[in-house]
Amino acid sequence: MRSLYLVLFCLCAAAVPVSATLYHPYRLNNPMPAVMDRPTPQVDSLSYYSDQETSAGLWDMEIELGYFGQDGNKNSHAFNSRTALSYQYGRSRSFGEVRLYTAQSDGERSGQRSQLKLQSDYLLLPQSNSYLFGNVDFLEDKFGSYFYNVTAAIGLGFRVIDRDTLKLELEIGPGFRHQEPNLDELSDSDLILPETVDEAIGKGTARLQWDSSANVSITGLLTGVAGDSNQTLEGELSITSNITDSIAVKFSQSLRYQSRVPDGLESRDTTTSFNLLFRL
């Protein structure tokens, strides 16, 4: 199933024409500074990878809101939100993202998750395709296997493909992971790893974006983390359709896989969301 997900992701990215207006954790439609004699491009939704170094910083912000409600024989409600902020100055770029998710079924809370992502990059040379990166990812999931899951990594990034309609960046490097088991939701006997985990990891990330039309966009993100205690793989596929220059609708499908989970739990979690996106 995981292999099928990756194959479908690649086929979708190769087959569907998209635009240059979709946000992704790292906006690929305007790459990091490379060619210094091009005019400065117009900055749109989190497109802080300009084609030339800037004398003033460029800020961009996005907010997403999504809600699901069902009343009648079964009462269920779910809310998710995302706030993203990016900044570019010279050959450096930074990104921050906060995601919140809550769910309630028949008057009882069935899901509560929050996530914070931070990353900074620095282009090695003005016309280089390589850059240094450092990132931190903090996840708090009160209904998951691990109540806290924190990773930090540093390494090298590469612009493998940099065309007008196709962008691909790959990152790899070492890091560190801290995990605390969710003892509030699961008994001690059910946990495969009842102790706190502190270990060295290897982390890799791939970001892909294909642009060609004015109103519809598609991007993908794939992140893998490998350590002695567990291996995880996260993938996200997003499609956005613009309503105006500052408002869009966004559909996202995400998958998270863990090689080891408590007995009786699935190793794979999937999330589907349909949100309104606001660009500020």
N, C-alpha and C positions, 0 to 999 in steps of 0.2 A: 504493500500500500504506500509506503514511504517513497519507493522508487517510482510508483505511478504518479505520485504528487509532483515529484521533481520533473518527470517527463512532461506532464501536462503544463507545468510552469514554463518550461523551455519552448513547447509548441505554441503556447499562447503568446509569449513574448516575440516569437519569430513571425507569427501569422497576423497579428492584429496591428493595424496602423494606429498610432496615438499621437498626442500633441505635446507641446512643451509647457503645459500649465499644471501638471500634477506635482504635488508635494511627495517627497519620500524622505526618510530620515537623512539621506544625503542627496540633494537635488543634483541630478546629473545632466540636465539639459544645457546648463552653462558651466563648463568644467573649471577647474582651478586655474589660476593665472598661468598662461603658457606663452602665447604670442603677444608681444608687447606693442605691436604697431596697429592692432585692430581697434576700431572704435569701441567705447564702452557700451555693452548691450543694455537694453532696457531691463530693469530689475522687476521680476514679477514674483509669483508665489515661491518664497524661500529659494529663489534662484541666485544664491549668493556665491556661486562659482563663476565669477566674471572672467572674461578673456584677457583682462589686463589688471595690473596692480592698481589699487585705489588709494588715493591720498586721504580719503575719509572712509570711515567704517560704513558698511551696508547692513542694515537690520531688516529682518522679515519675521512675520509672526503668523501663525495659523491656529484656529480653534475649531475643533470638531465636537458635535453633540449628536447623540443617538439615543432613542428610547423605544422600548417595546412594552406593550401592555395588553393583557387579556383578562376579561371579566366574564363571569357566568358560572358554569360548572367548576371551573378552575380559575383561580385568581393568581396571575403571575405578572411581574413587572421587572424590567431590566433597564439599566441606564449605563451608558458608557460615554466618556469624554476624553479628549486629547488636546493638549496645548503644546505647541512647538515654537521654539524661538531659535533663529540662526543669526550669525554675525560673521562678516568677512572683513578683514583688514590686510592689505598687502598680500603676502603669500600665505597667510594663515586663515583658517576658518574654524568656527566653533558651532556646536549644535546642542540644544537641550530639549528634552521631551518629557512630559508627564502624562501618564494614562491612568484613568480611574474606571473601575467597573464594579457595579453592585447589582445584585439580583435578589428578588423576593418571590417566594411561591407559597400561596395559601397562608399569608401572614407571617411566614418564617423566612429569615434571610438564608438564601441558598448559595450565595456567591459574593465575595468581596475581595477585590484585587487592586493593587496600586503598583505602578512601575515608574521608575525614573531612569532616564538615559542621558549621559553626557559624553561628548566626544570633541576633541580638538585635533586639528591636522595642521601640518606645516610642509609646504612644497619645498623639496630639497634645492632645486634650481629653478629659475624663471621659466625655462623651456623644458623642464624635466617632466616625465610621466610618473615619477615616484614621489612619495611623501611619507613623513613620519606621522603616526597617530597614537593617541592615548585615549582610552574610554573607560567608563564605569557604568555598570548596569545593576540597578537595585530593584528587586521584586519582592513584594510582600503579598502573600496569598493565604488568606485565612482558611481556605477550603481546599488547599492543594497538599501535596506530599511534604513540601518544605515551606515552613512559615516565612523564613527569610532565605533569599538566594541572592548573593552579591558576587559579581565578577568584575575584575579590573584587568586590563590588558594594554600592552604597548607593542608597537611593531612597525612594519612597512606596508604601505598601500601602493597599488599600481593601477594606472589608467590603461587597461588592456585594450579597450576599444574607445575611440574618441572621434565619432563622426557626427554629422549634423543631425541624424535621425536615430543614432544608436550609441549608447554609452554603457560601458561596463567597467566597474572598478572592483578589484580584489584586494583584500587585506588579510594579513596573517601575522601572528606574533604570540609570545608567551604571556602568561598572566597568572592570576591568583583567584581562587574561589572560596567563599565562605557560605555555608549552608547550616540552617538550624531546622530540625525536624518539627513537624506540626503536631505536637503532643496534645494540643487542645482538641483536635478533631479525630485523632487516631490513637489507639491504645499502643502501649509500648511493645506488646507482642507482635503487632502487625507491621511495625516499621522495620524495613531492611537495614536502615542506617539510623539507629536511635540516638547516636551521638552527633555532636556538632562536627561538621566537616570543614577542614582548612587544608587546602592542597594547591599545588601548582597545576596549571592547565595550559593547553594550547587552544587558541581561538582563531577561527577563520570566518570571513564575511565576504559575500558577493552581493553587489548592487547592480541592477540592470534597469535601463529605461529606453524605450523606443518611442520616438516622437515623429509625427507626420501630419496630423490633422489639427484643427483649431479648437475643438471642443471636447474631445475624448482622449483620455490618457490611461496608460497602464504601466505599472512598475512592479518590481519584485525585489525581495530582500531574503537572503538565506544566510543563517548564522549557525556555525557549529562550534561546540565547546567539548573538549576531551580532557578527562582527568581519571585518576585511579578509581575513584568512587563511582563515577557515572559519566555517561556521554549524552549530550543533549543536541538536538537539531531543531531549529526554529525557522519556519518559512512563512512569508506573507506575500500575498498577491492582491493588488489594489487596482481598482478601476474608478476613475473620476470623470464626471461629466459636468462641464461648466454651465451654469445658469447665467451668471454675469461675470465681470472681471473679478469680483470679490466674493462670490457665492457659488458653491458647487455642491453636487451630491456625490458621495463616495461609497463604493461597495468594497469591502475587504474580506478576504478569507485567510485565516492564519492557522498554522499547525505547530504544535510543540510536541517533541518526542523525547522521552527519557529512557535510557537503556535499562535502568533499575528503578522500580517503584515498589511501594508497599504491596503486600499480598492483597488480591481482590480489587486492585485499582488498575485502570488502563494505563499503558505506557504512552498513549497518544491522546492529546487534547486538541480539539479544533474549536475555533471561534469564528462566527460570521457576524458582520456588522454592516449596517446601512446608515450612514450619517450625513448630516449637513455640515459643510465645510465653509468656514469664513476666513478670508485672507485680510489681514490688517496691515 
